[in-house]
Amino acid sequence: MAELLVWNLQWVLLPTAVAGVLHMLVVRGGILNQLAQPIWLSGFGPNKTWRGVLVMTALASLLTWVQALLWQPSLPVNPLFWGAGLGLLYVLAELPNSLVKRRLGIASGTQSARFPWLSAAIDKLDSALLGALVLALWIPGSESEFGFHQSYGFWTVASLSLAANSGIHALLSWILVAFHIKRRF
């Protein structure tokens, strides 16, 4: 199970986490403001923009490609495509949460006043949950394509990926808030 955890941290979490931090810096720096158009203002709010889709997809793709130059990739597809898929999946996974929050009257960039910890937890779980589901559907039966030496079942992949990715996402959010790079947890 250690090989699955290390692989997940290297080939899923690292590129998306670094892309996410870099995306925050792009937003804070006002870079590519012409792309900061909401995808669907009334549905997702003003913070889900085309810039986010394009920047997250491009950065995750580029970062995965650089990783592949440094380390032998254990990926079933080209690293550029893998990274682009990670970035796009990350962004797409946040949209249903945003849609539900807008329907409940929760403003963009805020948490539920009634259930702030639940709202924060869901914000940390949304992208990790979809990513865990995709991996859990793909990896079992295809372990050799990912360079694994043993088989992993659906629930093993799903639970390990969800726990690792949402936990690291929460930790990273806390660190970014502590260093005043991010406004809220």
C-alpha positions as a printed Julia matrix, in Angstrom:
185×3 Matrix{Float64}:
   0.0    0.0     0.0
   3.0    2.3     0.51
   3.72   2.27   -3.23
   0.14   3.42   -3.94
   0.46   6.24   -1.4
   3.83   7.42   -2.74
   2.57   7.21   -6.33
  -0.56   9.18   -5.42
   1.47  11.87   -3.67
   3.91  12.15   -6.58
   1.65  11.83   -9.61
  -1.67  13.24   -8.35
  -1.21  15.5    -5.35
   2.09  17.21   -6.14
   1.16  18.56   -9.59
  -2.34  19.66   -8.55
  -1.22  21.23   -5.27
   1.6   23.2    -6.89
  -0.69  24.21   -9.78
  -3.3   25.35   -7.25
  -0.81  27.52   -5.34
   0.54  28.99   -8.58
  -3.04  29.65   -9.72
  -3.67  31.58   -6.49
  -0.61  33.7    -7.23
  -1.86  34.31  -10.79
  -5.22  35.49   -9.39
  -3.65  37.66   -6.67
  -1.23  39.17   -9.19
  -4.02  40.05  -11.6
  -2.35  38.01  -14.34
  -4.48  37.04  -17.35
  -7.39  39.18  -16.11
  -8.95  39.08  -19.57
  -9.68  35.37  -18.93
 -11.2   36.02  -15.49
 -14.7   35.73  -16.89
 -17.14  33.62  -14.87
 -18.06  30.29  -16.42
 -21.68  30.69  -15.26
 -22.17  33.64  -12.92
 -25.61  32.76  -11.54
 -24.76  29.08  -11.21
 -21.18  28.95   -9.95
 -20.56  32.55   -8.87
 -17.83  35.0    -9.9
 -14.87  32.96   -8.62
 -15.19  30.02  -11.03
 -13.67  31.5   -14.17
 -12.29  30.46  -17.53
  -8.9   31.64  -16.27
  -9.1   29.0   -13.54
  -9.95  26.27  -16.03
  -7.16  27.19  -18.43
  -4.48  28.03  -15.85
  -5.07  24.94  -13.69
  -5.12  22.68  -16.74
  -2.0   24.22  -18.29
   0.0   24.42  -15.05
  -0.8   20.86  -13.94
   0.14  19.63  -17.42
   3.42  21.55  -17.42
   4.3   20.48  -13.88
   3.62  16.81  -14.63
   5.77  17.04  -17.76
   8.63  18.55  -15.72
   8.23  15.79  -13.12
   8.42  13.2   -15.88
  11.71  14.71  -17.02
  13.08  14.36  -13.46
  11.61  10.97  -12.53
  10.56   8.0   -14.61
   6.79   8.37  -14.79
   4.51   5.54  -13.74
   1.6    6.76  -15.81
  -0.68   5.0   -18.28
  -0.74   8.06  -20.61
   1.58  10.83  -21.74
   2.53  13.06  -18.76
   1.22  16.18  -20.53
  -2.2   14.56  -20.93
  -2.13  13.17  -17.39
  -1.4   16.61  -15.95
  -4.0   18.32  -18.11
  -6.55  15.76  -16.96
  -5.6   16.38  -13.31
  -6.0   20.13  -13.64
  -9.28  19.88  -15.49
 -10.66  17.28  -13.09
  -9.71  19.48  -10.13
 -11.65  22.43  -11.56
 -14.65  20.39  -12.66
 -14.93  18.75   -9.24
 -15.38  22.15   -7.59
 -18.33  23.17   -9.77
 -21.11  21.06   -8.17
 -20.12  22.34   -4.71
 -20.27  25.93   -5.98
 -23.63  25.32   -7.61
 -25.1   23.92   -4.38
 -23.66  26.8    -2.33
 -25.15  29.41   -4.72
 -28.55  27.66   -4.53
 -28.34  27.77   -0.71
 -27.57  31.49   -0.83
 -23.95  31.15    0.33
 -21.87  33.9    -1.27
 -18.83  33.05   -3.39
 -15.63  32.76   -1.41
 -17.46  32.25    1.9
 -18.57  29.38    4.1
 -21.99  28.56    5.43
 -22.64  30.76    8.49
 -24.79  27.99    9.97
 -22.37  25.09    9.35
 -18.91  26.63    8.74
 -16.9   23.45    9.51
 -19.11  21.3     7.3
 -18.81  23.83    4.51
 -15.01  23.97    4.92
 -14.79  20.16    4.95
 -16.82  19.88    1.76
 -14.57  22.49    0.13
 -11.54  20.28    0.92
 -13.27  17.08   -0.19
 -14.82  18.07   -3.54
 -11.8   17.72   -5.83
 -10.31  14.89   -3.75
 -13.56  12.92   -3.93
 -13.87  13.06   -7.72
 -10.17  12.32   -8.15
 -10.41   9.33   -5.79
 -13.41   8.0    -7.7
 -11.66   8.32  -11.08
  -8.53   6.58   -9.78
 -10.56   3.86   -8.05
 -12.36   3.12  -11.32
  -9.15   3.16  -13.38
  -6.41   1.54  -11.3
  -7.92  -1.83  -10.23
  -7.18  -4.31  -13.0
  -4.66  -1.91  -14.62
  -2.0   -1.85  -11.9
   0.84  -2.73  -14.28
   0.05   0.36  -16.4
   0.68   2.47  -13.28
   3.88   0.6   -12.38
   2.44  -1.11   -9.28
   3.76  -4.45   -8.08
   0.5   -5.62   -6.51
  -3.23  -5.36   -7.05
  -5.42  -2.8    -5.31
  -9.17  -2.94   -5.01
 -11.63  -0.13   -5.63
 -12.11   0.72   -1.94
  -8.39   0.66   -1.17
  -7.61   3.11   -3.97
 -10.63   5.31   -3.22
 -10.07   5.53    0.53
  -6.3    6.04    0.36
  -6.57   8.68   -2.35
  -9.43  10.51   -0.64
  -7.73  10.52    2.77
  -4.31  11.56    1.46
  -5.49  14.21   -0.97
  -8.14  15.84    1.22
  -5.82  15.74    4.24
  -2.93  17.35    2.39
  -5.36  19.86    0.82
  -6.51  20.87    4.31
  -2.94  21.1     5.61
  -1.82  23.14    2.61
  -4.81  25.49    3.02
  -3.93  26.01    6.67
  -0.29  26.8     5.77
  -1.34  29.24    3.03
  -3.68  31.05    5.43
  -0.94  31.18    8.09
   1.42  32.82    5.58
  -1.34  35.2     4.34
  -1.22  33.8     0.81
  -4.81  32.58    1.12
  -7.55  34.52    2.89
  -9.54  31.72    4.53
  -9.23  28.07    5.34
